Amino acid sequence: MAKSGSLSINSENIFPIIKKWLYSDHDIFYRELVSNGCDAITKLKKLALMGEYEEPDGVEYKVSVTVNPKEKTIQVSDNGLGMTEDEVEEYINQIAFSGAQDFLNKYKDKANEDQIIGHFGLGFYSAFMVADRVTIDTLSYKADARAVHWESEGGTEYEMTDGDKTEAGTTITLYLNDDSTEFANEYRAREVLEKYCAFMPVEIYVADETAEPQYDTIEKDELTDKDTVIETIVEEAKTEEKENEDGTKETVEVSPAREKYKILRRPEPINDTHPLWNKHPNECTEEEYKEFYRKVFMDFKEPLFWIHLNMDYPFNLKGILYFPKINMEYESIEGKIKLYNNQVFIADNIKEVIPEFLMLLKGVIDCPDLPLNVSRSALQNDGFVKKISDYITKKVADKLSGMCKTDRENYEKYWDDINPFIKFGCLKDEKFAEKMNDYIIFKNLDGKYLTLKDCLEANKEKGHENQVFYVTDEKEQSQYINMFKEAGLDAVILPNAIDSPFISHLEQKNEKVKFLRIDADVNETFKEKEEDDEAAKEQAKKDAESLSEIFKKALGNDKLEVKVEKLKNESVASMITVSEESRRMADMMKMYSMYGGGADMFPVSETLVLNANNQLVKFVLNHKDGENTGKICQQLYDLAKLAHGSLSPERMTKFIARSGEIMMDMAREEQ
């Protein structure tokens, strides 16, 4: 009997919300309709297992998506539960029951940042984002059920009549609006379905009604009773004439006669119904993990290692987290964590569920206990979600600490790649920092890996208690590295941007510990023992003041800070040092300037260190007004700057010209 009416509960208000902001991505209607089909099949299979439904022999459960770009239609069909007329009335006509009114009242003033797709049972109505007209043809699995046909134009009025469907299941047909015809393109349909439905638990097939049929040719033993045979190809036996040893000839069979079949190409599902994360880790091979990584993330550099999450209590969570190999110099550290609910894709990188620092990794997490569609504001205040985040953090820390203890060789091999993840995690997560505290390692100047405790003990023996020296650029700081090695001192190499805030973090956690870059000051180990003679001390002070004035005048810089030391290594004439506090402040302001701050608010405080034992420095001191004294001062300063890093383009031009002049002066003296 035909029935018509208006969709209940303020549908004239709810549809603008659905169309404009409830679904921020219009393509998500595919996910909603296909996942509904998968649910209908999953429920029917459970009924069969419980003995409440008898499955037909040879039934193959599937969801079929059929596009027709000419007619601008999409059909989504399943052979699941189906619906009775009463169920259509309940699930389709009464939009989300009484909850719809609550929804309108609660969310009418919300911005579009919160996705609450389907939170009130509105998944089916996502179809009206892209379709002017939608029809449903359904037949319940229940005995004596009648087929139902339902249709709606615009989503506010509906008509429901008896249908003509003969097999249990549901077919939804979308007649697309002019703005959404792209979704009737097979390539676009596959793209969207592979995004949202790549691991749904029921096989999903996509076909274009208007496409030319595709064929394959197969051998007889490959033929199945499900294949559609278009043509039988009989190949006769091949023979050739062969000469025997006695000179007679005979015909021999080279290949026997055989039948081949031209068949309609077998459809292949677009999804993997048994994703790797659902298997037990003991059942997965190394190659399977790597293949899954390549397929899901399109990254053909092998991951370093991975963590397989598999938890049933107190909540259900499975997943795989990969530590990717990255090139710190040329690539930004950007990972991707895909979040699923029962194999249905929800979103990428939801930081409320996944600890922020783990978003640097690549991986998949499937948590059926999370709602499929939920606002981020709700997640932020959900204690259950916090437990999931804490569990994931613990599993990652356990994997890393376990590797350090039982597989130190590989842990050290991976360290250069994984340490940015670990350091970022320590900065962002207090519990992670506590668990990893004893497993942070540092590479020293000899390429050996040491813990913080190892570094402190080694430096204490050398008279530098609670100090850790470090290098940020082995090339630019090579002069200082050589001096350290000659003095028997060690330093650790910290070349990444994250190392600056990380060592500050370590200093806060270890009150007396201080990290010093090797060019922060002239180490006492490099200096000669200070003389006890008061007259000598007074003379050294006067010489230092004199040298300071000479260099300030020659360089035209009254604010230049000059320090004179007696270094053991007489070959070193000049050095540049930068105080640790000044440089860290400058580094912080550089980072701040990236976000609109002022990089020059805290200029670096440099000190020119002169070696009183060096012959060139002695020459300057003894020839204050000499013809070449100014030139030598400038050269010594520029050499110190070069050893510390680099010169500005202007200074480099002058340095090159001056170097030429000095060599010409030397050449003239030789003539």
C-alpha positions as CSV (number, residue, x, y, z in Angstrom):
1,M,0.0,0.0,0.0
2,A,1.4,3.4,-1.0
3,K,2.3,5.8,1.8
4,S,3.6,9.4,1.7
5,G,4.4,12.1,4.2
6,S,6.9,14.6,5.5
7,L,10.1,13.5,7.2
8,S,9.7,14.1,10.9
9,I,11.3,16.6,13.3
10,N,12.2,19.8,11.6
11,S,13.8,18.3,8.5
12,E,13.6,21.8,6.8
13,N,16.1,22.9,9.5
14,I,18.3,19.7,9.7
15,F,19.1,19.4,6.0
16,P,20.9,22.8,5.6
17,I,23.0,21.7,8.5
18,I,23.8,18.3,7.0
19,K,24.6,19.9,3.6
20,K,26.7,22.8,4.8
21,W,28.7,21.7,7.8
22,L,27.8,18.5,9.4
23,Y,29.9,16.7,6.7
24,S,32.9,18.8,6.0
25,D,33.9,16.5,3.1
26,H,31.1,15.8,0.7
27,D,32.8,12.6,-0.5
28,I,32.1,11.0,2.9
29,F,28.6,9.9,1.8
30,Y,30.3,6.9,0.1
31,R,31.7,5.9,3.5
32,E,28.3,6.3,5.2
33,L,26.4,4.2,2.7
34,V,29.0,1.5,2.2
35,S,29.6,1.1,5.9
36,N,25.8,0.8,6.4
37,G,25.8,-2.0,3.8
38,C,28.8,-3.7,5.6
39,D,26.9,-3.5,8.9
40,A,23.8,-5.0,7.4
41,I,25.9,-8.0,6.1
42,T,27.8,-8.4,9.4
43,K,24.6,-8.5,11.4
44,L,23.1,-11.0,9.1
45,K,26.1,-13.3,9.4
46,K,25.9,-13.1,13.2
47,L,22.3,-14.1,13.0
48,A,23.3,-17.1,10.9
49,L,25.9,-18.1,13.4
50,M,23.3,-17.9,16.2
51,G,21.0,-20.1,14.2
52,E,18.4,-17.4,13.7
53,Y,18.9,-17.3,9.9
54,E,19.7,-20.0,7.4
55,E,22.2,-18.8,4.8
56,P,21.5,-19.8,1.1
57,D,24.1,-22.3,-0.3
58,G,27.1,-20.6,-1.8
59,V,26.1,-17.1,-0.8
60,E,28.9,-14.5,-1.3
61,Y,28.4,-11.4,0.8
62,K,29.4,-8.2,-0.8
63,V,28.7,-4.5,-1.2
64,S,28.5,-3.4,-4.8
65,V,28.9,0.2,-6.0
66,T,27.7,0.8,-9.5
67,V,28.2,4.2,-11.2
68,N,26.6,5.5,-14.4
69,P,28.2,8.8,-15.5
70,K,25.7,9.2,-18.4
71,E,22.7,8.9,-16.1
72,K,24.6,10.7,-13.3
73,T,23.6,7.9,-10.8
74,I,25.2,5.8,-8.1
75,Q,23.9,2.6,-6.7
76,V,25.1,1.1,-3.5
77,S,23.8,-2.5,-3.0
78,D,24.3,-5.1,-0.2
79,N,22.9,-8.5,0.4
80,G,22.5,-8.1,4.1
81,L,19.6,-7.8,6.5
82,G,17.4,-5.6,4.4
83,M,14.4,-3.7,6.0
84,T,10.8,-4.3,6.6
85,E,8.3,-1.5,6.0
86,D,8.2,-0.8,9.8
87,E,12.0,-0.6,9.9
88,V,12.1,1.9,7.0
89,E,9.5,3.9,8.9
90,E,11.7,3.8,12.0
91,Y,15.2,4.2,10.6
92,I,14.6,6.4,7.6
93,N,11.4,8.4,8.1
94,Q,11.9,9.3,11.7
95,I,15.2,11.1,11.3
96,A,17.3,10.0,14.3
97,F,14.2,9.7,16.5
98,S,13.8,12.3,19.2
99,G,17.5,13.0,19.2
100,A,17.3,15.1,16.1
101,Q,15.6,17.9,18.1
102,D,18.3,17.8,20.7
103,F,20.9,17.8,17.9
104,L,19.4,21.0,16.5
105,N,19.2,22.8,19.8
106,K,22.7,21.8,20.8
107,Y,24.6,22.4,17.6
108,K,22.8,25.1,15.7
109,D,25.3,27.7,16.7
110,K,28.4,25.5,16.3
111,A,31.2,26.3,13.8
112,N,32.1,23.7,11.2
113,E,35.2,22.5,13.1
114,D,33.4,19.7,14.8
115,Q,32.5,16.6,12.8
116,I,29.5,14.8,14.3
117,I,28.7,12.7,11.3
118,G,26.1,10.1,12.1
119,H,26.2,10.9,15.9
120,F,22.4,11.0,15.9
121,G,21.8,8.4,13.2
122,L,22.0,10.7,10.2
123,G,24.5,8.7,8.1
124,F,22.0,7.7,5.4
125,Y,21.0,11.4,4.9
126,S,24.6,12.2,3.8
127,A,23.3,11.1,0.4
128,F,21.3,14.3,0.1
129,M,24.6,16.3,0.1
130,V,25.2,15.1,-3.4
131,A,21.8,13.9,-4.7
132,D,18.6,15.7,-5.6
133,R,16.7,12.4,-5.4
134,V,17.3,9.2,-3.5
135,T,15.5,5.9,-3.7
136,I,15.7,2.8,-1.5
137,D,14.8,-0.7,-2.6
138,T,14.9,-3.2,0.2
139,L,13.8,-6.7,1.2
140,S,14.1,-8.0,4.8
141,Y,15.7,-11.4,5.4
142,K,12.7,-12.2,7.6
143,A,10.2,-14.8,6.4
144,D,7.2,-13.5,4.5
145,A,8.7,-10.0,4.3
146,R,7.5,-7.7,1.5
147,A,9.8,-5.7,-0.6
148,V,9.7,-1.9,0.0
149,H,10.4,1.0,-2.4
150,W,11.1,4.4,-0.8
151,E,12.0,7.6,-2.5
152,S,12.5,11.2,-1.7
153,E,13.1,14.4,-3.7
154,G,15.2,16.9,-1.8
155,G,15.0,15.1,1.5
156,T,11.9,16.7,3.0
157,E,9.0,14.7,1.4
158,Y,8.9,10.9,0.8
159,E,6.8,8.2,-0.8
160,M,6.9,4.6,0.2
161,T,5.3,1.7,-1.8
162,D,5.6,-2.0,-2.3
163,G,8.8,-2.9,-4.1
164,D,9.9,-5.5,-6.5
165,K,13.2,-6.7,-4.9
166,T,13.4,-10.5,-4.8
167,E,16.6,-11.1,-2.7
168,A,17.3,-9.9,0.8
169,G,19.3,-6.8,1.0
170,T,19.2,-3.1,0.2
171,T,19.9,-1.0,-2.9
172,I,20.2,2.8,-2.5
173,T,20.2,4.8,-5.7
174,L,21.4,8.4,-5.8
175,Y,20.4,10.8,-8.6
176,L,23.3,13.3,-8.4
177,N,22.9,17.1,-8.4
178,D,24.8,19.1,-11.0
179,D,27.6,20.0,-8.5
180,S,28.3,16.4,-7.6
181,T,28.5,14.5,-10.9
182,E,32.2,13.8,-10.4
183,F,31.2,11.0,-8.0
184,A,29.6,9.0,-10.8
185,N,33.1,8.7,-12.4
186,E,34.5,5.3,-11.7
187,Y,38.0,6.6,-11.1
188,R,36.8,9.1,-8.6
189,A,34.6,6.5,-6.9
190,R,37.5,4.2,-6.5
191,E,39.7,7.0,-5.1
192,V,37.1,7.9,-2.4
193,L,36.3,4.3,-1.5
194,E,40.0,3.4,-1.2
195,K,40.4,6.4,1.1
196,Y,37.5,5.4,3.5
197,C,36.8,1.8,2.9
198,A,40.1,0.1,2.1
199,F,39.9,-2.2,5.1
200,M,36.1,-2.7,5.6
201,P,35.2,-6.2,6.6
202,V,33.0,-7.0,3.7
203,E,34.2,-7.2,0.1
204,I,33.4,-4.0,-1.9
205,Y,33.2,-4.0,-5.7
206,V,33.0,-1.0,-8.0
207,A,31.7,-1.1,-11.6
208,D,30.8,1.4,-14.3
209,E,27.6,0.5,-16.1
210,T,28.6,2.3,-19.2
211,A,32.1,0.9,-19.5
212,E,33.0,-1.6,-22.3
213,P,33.4,-5.1,-20.9
214,Q,36.9,-6.4,-20.3
215,Y,38.0,-9.9,-21.0
216,D,40.7,-12.3,-20.1
217,T,42.0,-15.6,-21.6
218,I,42.6,-18.4,-19.2
219,E,43.5,-22.1,-19.3
220,K,40.9,-24.8,-18.8
221,D,42.2,-25.8,-15.3
222,E,41.8,-22.1,-14.2
223,L,38.1,-22.0,-15.2
224,T,35.6,-21.9,-12.3
225,D,31.8,-22.3,-12.4
226,K,31.5,-18.6,-11.5
227,D,33.2,-17.4,-14.7
228,T,31.2,-16.1,-17.6
229,V,32.6,-17.8,-20.7
230,I,32.4,-15.6,-23.8
231,E,34.2,-17.9,-26.3
232,T,36.0,-21.3,-26.3
233,I,39.3,-21.3,-28.1
234,V,40.5,-24.7,-29.2
235,E,44.3,-24.9,-30.0
236,E,45.3,-27.9,-32.1
237,A,48.3,-29.9,-31.2
238,K,51.6,-28.6,-32.6
239,T,53.9,-31.1,-34.3
240,E,57.2,-31.2,-36.0
241,E,59.2,-33.6,-38.2
242,K,62.2,-35.2,-36.5
243,E,65.0,-37.3,-38.1
244,N,66.0,-40.4,-36.3
245,E,69.6,-41.8,-36.1
246,D,68.9,-44.4,-38.8
247,G,67.9,-41.6,-41.2
248,T,64.1,-42.2,-41.0
249,K,61.8,-39.3,-40.2
250,E,58.8,-39.2,-37.9
251,T,56.2,-36.6,-36.8
252,V,56.3,-35.9,-33.1
253,E,53.9,-33.8,-30.9
254,V,55.6,-30.7,-29.6
255,S,52.6,-29.4,-27.6
256,P,49.2,-31.1,-27.1
257,A,45.9,-29.8,-28.1
258,R,44.2,-27.6,-25.5
259,E,41.2,-25.6,-24.8
260,K,41.4,-21.9,-23.6
261,Y,38.5,-19.7,-22.6
262,K,37.8,-16.1,-23.2
263,I,35.9,-15.0,-20.1
264,L,34.5,-11.8,-18.7
265,R,37.1,-10.3,-16.5
266,R,36.6,-11.4,-12.9
267,P,35.8,-8.4,-10.6
268,E,38.2,-7.7,-7.8
269,P,37.3,-6.1,-4.5
270,I,38.9,-2.7,-3.8
271,N,39.4,-3.5,-0.1
272,D,41.4,-5.9,2.1
273,T,38.9,-7.5,4.5
274,H,41.6,-8.9,6.7
275,P,44.0,-6.1,7.4
276,L,47.4,-7.0,9.0
277,W,46.6,-5.2,12.2
278,N,43.8,-7.7,13.0
279,K,46.3,-10.6,13.0
280,H,48.3,-11.7,16.0
281,P,51.9,-10.4,15.8
282,N,53.2,-13.9,15.9
283,E,51.3,-14.6,12.6
284,C,52.8,-11.7,10.7
285,T,56.1,-11.9,8.7
286,E,58.6,-9.2,8.3
287,E,57.8,-8.9,4.6
288,E,54.1,-8.6,5.3
289,Y,54.7,-5.7,7.6
290,K,56.9,-4.0,5.0
291,E,54.4,-4.7,2.2
292,F,51.5,-3.3,4.3
293,Y,53.6,-0.1,5.0
294,R,54.3,0.4,1.2
295,K,50.7,-0.1,0.3
296,V,49.1,2.1,2.9
297,F,51.6,5.0,3.0
298,M,53.0,4.8,-0.5
299,D,56.5,5.1,1.1
300,F,59.0,2.8,-0.6
301,K,61.8,3.5,1.8
302,E,61.7,0.6,4.3
303,P,60.6,1.5,7.8
304,L,63.2,1.1,10.5
305,F,61.0,-1.1,12.7
306,W,57.4,-1.2,14.0
307,I,55.2,-1.8,17.0
308,H,52.2,-4.1,16.7
309,L,49.4,-3.0,19.2
310,N,47.0,-5.8,20.2
311,M,44.8,-5.2,23.2
312,D,41.5,-6.7,24.2
313,Y,41.1,-5.4,27.8
314,P,40.1,-3.0,29.3
315,F,39.4,-1.7,25.8
316,N,39.7,-3.1,22.3
317,L,42.5,-1.6,20.3
318,K,44.7,-2.9,17.5
319,G,47.2,-1.3,15.2
320,I,50.7,-1.0,13.8
321,L,53.0,2.0,14.3
322,Y,56.0,2.4,12.0
323,F,59.2,4.3,12.7
324,P,60.0,5.6,9.2
325,K,63.5,6.3,7.9
326,I,63.8,10.1,7.3
327,N,66.4,12.4,6.0
328,M,66.6,15.1,8.6
329,E,68.5,17.5,6.3
330,Y,66.0,17.5,3.5
331,E,62.7,16.4,4.8
332,S,60.3,17.7,7.4
333,I,59.3,15.2,10.1
334,E,55.7,14.6,9.2
335,G,54.0,11.3,9.8
336,K,50.5,10.0,9.4
337,I,48.4,8.0,11.8
338,K,45.2,6.7,10.3
339,L,42.4,6.1,12.8
340,Y,39.8,3.4,12.2
341,N,36.6,2.1,13.9
342,N,36.0,-1.6,13.1
343,Q,38.0,-1.2,9.9
344,V,36.1,1.9,8.8
345,F,38.4,4.9,8.3
346,I,37.6,7.9,10.6
347,A,40.3,10.4,10.2
348,D,44.1,11.2,10.1
349,N,46.0,12.3,13.1
350,I,43.4,13.0,15.8
351,K,45.7,14.2,18.6
352,E,43.0,13.7,21.2
353,V,43.4,9.9,20.7
354,I,47.0,9.6,19.6
355,P,49.7,11.3,21.6
356,E,51.0,14.4,19.6
357,F,54.6,13.2,19.4
358,L,53.5,9.9,17.8
359,M,52.0,11.8,14.9
360,L,55.6,11.9,13.7
361,L,55.2,8.2,13.0
362,K,53.2,6.4,10.4
363,G,50.6,3.9,11.3
364,V,47.1,2.7,11.7
365,I,45.0,2.4,14.9
366,D,41.7,0.6,15.0
367,C,39.6,1.2,18.1
368,P,36.0,-0.1,17.9
369,D,35.2,1.3,21.3
370,L,35.5,4.9,19.9
371,P,32.4,6.3,18.3
372,L,32.6,6.4,14.5
373,N,31.7,10.1,14.4
374,V,32.3,12.3,17.3
375,S,33.3,15.9,18.0
376,R,36.8,16.7,19.0
377,S,35.6,18.7,21.9
378,A,33.9,15.5,23.2
379,L,37.2,13.5,22.7
380,Q,39.1,16.1,24.7
381,N,37.0,15.5,27.8
382,D,36.7,11.8,27.5
383,G,38.6,9.8,30.2
384,F,38.4,6.7,28.1
385,V,40.2,8.4,25.2
386,K,42.9,9.5,27.7
387,K,43.4,5.8,28.7
388,I,43.9,4.9,25.0
389,S,46.5,7.6,24.5
390,D,48.3,6.5,27.7
391,Y,48.3,2.9,26.6
392,I,49.8,3.7,23.2
393,T,52.5,5.9,24.8
394,K,53.4,3.0,27.2
395,K,53.6,0.5,24.4
396,V,55.9,2.7,22.4
397,A,58.1,3.3,25.4
398,D,58.2,-0.4,26.3
399,K,59.3,-1.2,22.7
400,L,62.1,1.3,22.7
401,S,63.4,0.6,26.2
402,G,63.2,-3.1,25.5
403,M,65.2,-2.7,22.3
404,C,67.8,-0.6,24.1
405,K,68.2,-3.4,26.8
406,T,68.1,-6.5,24.6
407,D,69.1,-5.3,21.1
408,R,71.5,-2.4,21.8
409,E,73.3,-2.8,18.5
410,N,70.2,-2.1,16.4
411,Y,69.0,0.5,18.9
412,E,72.3,2.4,18.2
413,K,72.0,1.8,14.5
414,Y,68.5,3.4,14.4
415,W,69.3,6.2,16.9
416,D,70.1,8.9,14.4
417,D,66.8,8.3,12.7
418,I,64.6,7.8,15.8
419,N,66.0,10.3,18.3
420,P,63.9,13.2,17.0
421,F,60.8,11.2,17.7
422,I,62.0,10.2,21.2
423,K,63.2,13.8,22.1
424,F,59.9,15.3,20.9
425,G,58.0,12.7,22.9
426,C,60.0,13.6,26.1
427,L,59.3,17.3,25.6
428,K,55.5,16.6,25.0
429,D,54.7,13.8,27.4
430,E,55.9,13.6,31.0
431,K,55.2,9.9,31.4
432,F,57.0,9.0,28.2
433,A,60.0,11.1,29.4
434,E,60.1,9.2,32.7
435,K,60.1,5.9,31.0
436,M,62.7,6.8,28.4
437,N,65.0,8.7,30.9
438,D,67.6,5.9,31.1
439,Y,67.5,5.0,27.4
440,I,68.5,8.4,25.9
441,I,71.9,8.0,24.2
442,F,74.3,10.4,22.7
443,K,76.9,9.9,20.0
444,N,80.3,11.2,20.9
445,L,83.2,12.5,18.8
446,D,84.4,8.9,18.2
447,G,81.0,7.7,17.1
448,K,80.4,5.8,20.3
449,Y,77.0,6.0,22.0
450,L,76.8,7.0,25.7
451,T,74.0,7.6,28.2
452,L,73.8,10.9,30.0
453,K,75.3,9.1,33.1
454,D,78.3,7.9,31.0
455,C,78.9,11.4,29.7
456,L,78.8,12.9,33.2
457,E,81.2,10.3,34.7
458,A,83.7,10.7,31.9
459,N,83.8,14.5,32.2
460,K,84.0,14.3,36.0
461,E,87.2,12.3,35.7
462,K,88.6,15.2,33.6
463,G,87.6,17.8,36.2
464,H,84.3,19.0,34.6
465,E,81.7,17.8,37.1
466,N,78.1,18.0,35.9
467,Q,79.1,19.3,32.5
468,V,78.3,17.9,29.1
469,F,80.0,19.4,26.1
470,Y,78.3,19.2,22.7
471,V,78.8,20.0,19.0
472,T,76.0,21.2,16.7
473,D,78.0,21.2,13.4
474,E,81.1,19.1,13.1
475,K,82.4,21.0,10.1
476,E,81.9,24.6,11.4
477,Q,83.2,23.6,14.9
478,S,86.2,21.5,13.6
479,Q,88.8,23.8,15.2
480,Y,87.3,23.4,18.6
481,I,86.8,19.6,18.1
482,N,90.5,19.3,17.3
483,M,91.4,21.2,20.4
484,F,89.1,19.0,22.5
485,K,90.6,15.8,21.1
486,E,94.2,17.0,21.7
487,A,93.2,17.8,25.3
488,G,91.7,14.3,25.8
489,L,88.2,15.8,26.2
490,D,85.0,14.4,24.7
491,A,81.8,16.0,23.4
492,V,78.5,14.7,22.1
493,I,77.0,15.5,18.7
494,L,73.6,17.3,18.7
495,P,72.9,18.5,15.2
496,N,69.1,18.8,15.1
497,A,66.9,21.7,15.8
498,I,65.0,19.8,18.5
499,D,68.3,19.3,20.5
500,S,68.3,22.9,21.8
501,P,64.9,22.6,23.7
502,F,65.7,19.0,24.6
503,I,69.0,19.8,26.4
504,S,67.1,22.6,28.3
505,H,64.6,19.9,29.3
506,L,67.4,17.7,30.5
507,E,68.9,20.5,32.5
508,Q,65.5,21.1,34.2
509,K,65.1,17.4,35.0
510,N,68.7,17.2,36.3
511,E,69.2,20.3,38.4
512,K,73.0,20.5,38.5
513,V,73.7,19.3,34.9
514,K,74.8,21.9,32.4
515,F,75.2,21.5,28.6
516,L,77.8,23.7,27.0
517,R,78.6,23.9,23.3
518,I,82.4,23.5,22.8
519,D,82.7,27.1,21.5
520,A,80.9,28.6,24.5
521,D,84.1,29.5,26.2
522,V,87.8,28.6,26.3
523,N,88.1,25.5,28.4
524,E,90.6,25.7,31.3
525,T,92.2,22.5,30.0
526,F,93.5,24.4,27.0
527,K,95.2,27.1,29.0
528,E,98.6,27.3,30.6
529,K,98.6,27.3,34.4
530,E,98.2,30.9,35.6
531,E,101.5,32.4,36.9
532,D,101.9,33.3,40.6
533,D,104.2,36.2,40.0
534,E,102.2,39.4,40.6
535,A,104.4,41.5,38.3
536,A,103.8,39.0,35.5
537,K,100.0,39.1,36.2
538,E,100.0,42.9,36.0
539,Q,102.0,42.8,32.7
540,A,99.5,40.2,31.2
541,K,96.6,42.5,32.2
542,K,98.3,45.5,30.5
543,D,99.0,43.5,27.3
544,A,95.4,42.3,27.2
545,E,94.1,45.9,27.4
546,S,96.5,47.0,24.7
547,L,95.6,44.2,22.4
548,S,91.9,44.9,23.0
549,E,92.3,48.5,21.9
550,I,94.4,47.6,18.9
551,F,91.8,45.2,17.6
552,K,88.8,47.4,18.3
553,K,90.5,50.2,16.3
554,A,91.6,48.0,13.4
555,L,88.1,46.5,13.1
556,G,86.3,49.7,13.7
557,N,84.2,48.2,16.5
558,D,84.3,49.8,19.9
559,K,81.8,47.2,21.4
560,L,83.9,44.2,20.4
561,E,84.7,42.0,23.4
562,V,88.3,40.8,23.4
563,K,89.8,38.3,25.8
564,V,93.5,37.3,25.9
565,E,94.5,33.9,27.1
566,K,97.7,31.9,27.1
567,L,96.8,28.7,25.3
568,K,99.0,25.6,25.3
569,N,98.6,25.2,21.6
570,E,100.8,28.1,20.2
571,S,99.5,27.5,16.6
572,V,96.1,28.8,17.4
573,A,96.1,32.5,17.0
574,S,92.4,33.6,17.5
575,M,89.0,32.1,18.3
576,I,85.4,33.2,18.5
577,T,83.4,32.1,21.5
578,V,79.7,32.7,22.1
579,S,78.2,32.4,25.6
580,E,75.8,29.5,26.0
581,E,73.0,31.7,27.3
582,S,73.4,34.3,24.5
583,R,73.4,31.7,21.8
584,R,70.4,29.8,23.1
585,M,68.4,33.0,23.4
586,A,69.4,33.9,19.8
587,D,68.3,30.4,18.6
588,M,65.0,30.8,20.4
589,M,64.4,34.2,18.8
590,K,65.2,32.8,15.4
591,M,62.5,30.2,15.9
592,Y,60.2,32.9,17.2
593,S,60.9,35.0,14.1
594,M,59.4,32.3,12.0
595,Y,56.1,33.1,13.6
596,G,56.3,36.9,13.2
597,G,58.7,37.7,16.0
598,G,62.0,39.7,15.8
599,A,65.1,37.7,15.2
600,D,67.3,40.6,16.1
601,M,65.9,41.3,19.5
602,F,68.7,39.4,21.2
603,P,71.8,39.5,19.0
604,V,74.5,36.9,19.7
605,S,77.2,38.1,22.2
606,E,80.6,37.1,20.6
607,T,84.0,37.2,22.2
608,L,87.3,37.4,20.2
609,V,89.8,35.2,22.1
610,L,93.5,35.9,21.3
611,N,96.3,33.5,22.2
612,A,99.1,35.5,23.9
613,N,101.5,32.6,23.1
614,N,101.0,32.9,19.3
615,Q,103.7,34.7,17.2
616,L,101.2,36.7,15.2
617,V,99.5,38.0,18.3
618,K,102.9,38.9,19.8
619,F,103.7,40.7,16.6
620,V,100.6,42.8,16.8
621,L,101.3,43.6,20.4
622,N,104.9,44.7,19.6
623,H,104.0,46.7,16.4
624,K,101.0,48.6,17.5
625,D,101.4,51.2,14.8
626,G,103.1,49.0,12.2
627,E,102.2,49.3,8.5
628,N,100.6,45.8,8.3
629,T,99.2,45.6,11.9
630,G,95.7,46.6,11.0
631,K,95.6,44.2,8.1
632,I,96.8,41.3,10.4
633,C,94.2,42.2,13.0
634,Q,91.4,42.0,10.4
635,Q,92.8,38.8,9.0
636,L,93.0,37.1,12.5
637,Y,89.4,38.2,13.2
638,D,88.1,36.8,9.9
639,L,90.0,33.6,10.3
640,A,88.4,33.1,13.7
641,K,85.0,33.8,12.2
642,L,85.6,31.3,9.5
643,A,86.7,28.7,12.0
644,H,83.5,29.4,13.9
645,G,81.1,29.3,11.0
646,S,81.2,31.6,8.0
647,L,81.6,35.2,6.9
648,S,79.0,37.6,5.5
649,P,79.3,38.1,1.7
650,E,80.8,41.5,2.3
651,R,83.4,40.3,4.8
652,M,84.2,37.3,2.6
653,T,84.9,39.7,-0.4
654,K,87.3,41.8,1.8
655,F,88.9,38.7,3.3
656,I,89.7,37.3,-0.2
657,A,91.1,40.6,-1.4
658,R,93.2,41.0,1.8
659,S,94.6,37.5,1.5
660,G,95.8,38.3,-2.0
661,E,97.5,41.5,-0.7
662,I,99.2,39.6,2.1
663,M,100.5,37.0,-0.4
664,M,101.8,39.8,-2.7
665,D,103.6,41.4,0.2
666,M,105.3,38.0,1.0
667,A,106.2,37.6,-2.7
668,R,107.9,41.1,-2.8
669,E,109.9,40.3,0.3
670,E,111.2,37.1,-1.4
671,Q,112.4,39.1,-4.5
